[in-house]
């Protein structure tokens, strides 16, 4: 049996993602955390999309609570792994 779905449930009212809509109904990576990760050479959006919603909430809260310096100290071990898995494109976008 196939259930019809209103397309408004699948797409947001305004374009958000690279392809015109956010296909995953999640909040995006917080702007300050995204900028921090880009400075570390990590493509923030791909990294964020790889996390479960619980992990996203944990990372966002950790960054907001600790601040950039303490967050960097806490997660420094993972930065090289994240850079390999989610490298910035050559254009830096």
Phi, psi and omega per residue, in radians:
X1 nan 2.387 3.135
X2 -1.907 2.330 3.112
X3 -1.849 2.269 3.109
X4 -1.305 2.499 -3.120
X5 -2.196 2.372 3.060
X6 -1.160 2.249 -3.100
X7 -1.091 -0.384 3.087
X8 -1.115 -0.441 3.065
X9 -1.227 -0.454 -3.058
X10 -1.634 -0.428 -3.092
X11 -2.195 2.579 3.051
X12 -1.427 2.974 -3.109
X13 -1.246 -0.468 -3.132
X14 -2.202 2.639 3.132
X15 -1.064 2.402 3.124
X16 -2.267 -0.725 -3.058
X17 -1.658 -3.125 -3.124
X18 -1.036 -0.564 -3.064
X19 -1.801 0.344 3.037
X20 1.754 -0.246 3.072
X21 -2.745 2.734 3.122
X22 -1.497 1.873 -3.060
X23 -1.305 -0.367 3.107
X24 -1.860 2.113 -3.060
X25 -1.328 1.146 3.130
X26 -2.189 2.798 3.015
X27 -1.329 2.579 3.140
X28 -1.296 2.953 3.104
X29 -1.119 2.319 3.125
X30 -0.966 2.445 -3.020
X31 -0.983 -0.778 -3.126
X32 -1.149 -0.680 3.099
X33 -1.184 -0.700 3.116
X34 -1.060 -0.792 3.131
X35 -1.118 -0.723 3.102
X36 -1.022 -0.822 -3.125
X37 -1.144 -0.686 3.098
X38 -1.068 -0.668 3.095
X39 -1.111 -0.480 3.107
X40 -1.522 0.003 3.122
X41 1.489 0.391 -3.079
X42 -1.975 2.273 3.074
X43 -1.315 1.828 -2.963
X44 -1.076 -0.725 -3.076
X45 -1.158 -0.724 3.107
X46 -1.183 -0.712 3.105
X47 -1.066 -0.830 -3.124
X48 -1.045 -0.763 -3.117
X49 -1.137 -0.405 -3.139
X50 -1.366 -0.240 -3.091
X51 -1.541 2.639 3.004
X52 -1.258 2.801 3.083
X53 -0.971 -0.633 3.111
X54 -1.158 -0.731 3.118
X55 -1.184 -0.634 3.079
X56 -1.059 -0.824 3.136
X57 -1.069 -0.731 -3.133
X58 -1.113 -0.818 -3.124
X59 -1.134 -0.746 3.131
X60 -1.097 -0.756 3.133
X61 -1.173 -0.711 3.126
X62 -1.078 -0.771 3.139
X63 -1.151 -0.752 -3.134
X64 -1.147 -0.650 -3.098
X65 -1.371 -0.801 -3.057
X66 -1.411 -0.550 -3.003
X67 1.462 2.952 -3.010
X68 -1.096 -0.748 -3.065
X69 -1.154 -0.914 -3.125
X70 -1.181 -0.612 3.085
X71 -1.096 -0.750 3.119
X72 -1.074 -0.715 3.116
X73 -1.159 -0.709 -3.099
X74 -1.186 -0.684 -3.022
X75 -1.895 0.161 -3.078
X76 -0.951 -0.636 -3.135
X77 -1.004 -0.565 -3.056
X78 -1.553 -0.292 -3.030
X79 -1.007 -0.758 -3.127
X80 -1.141 -0.646 3.091
X81 -1.159 -0.783 3.133
X82 -1.121 -0.637 3.106
X83 -1.115 -0.645 3.105
X84 -1.211 -0.715 -3.088
X85 -1.369 -0.608 -3.035
X86 -2.327 1.070 -3.088
X87 -1.232 2.633 3.025
X88 -1.148 2.573 3.044
X89 -1.199 2.864 -3.106
X90 -1.080 -0.438 3.126
X91 -1.380 -0.190 -3.140
X92 1.431 0.146 -3.118
X93 -1.440 nan nan
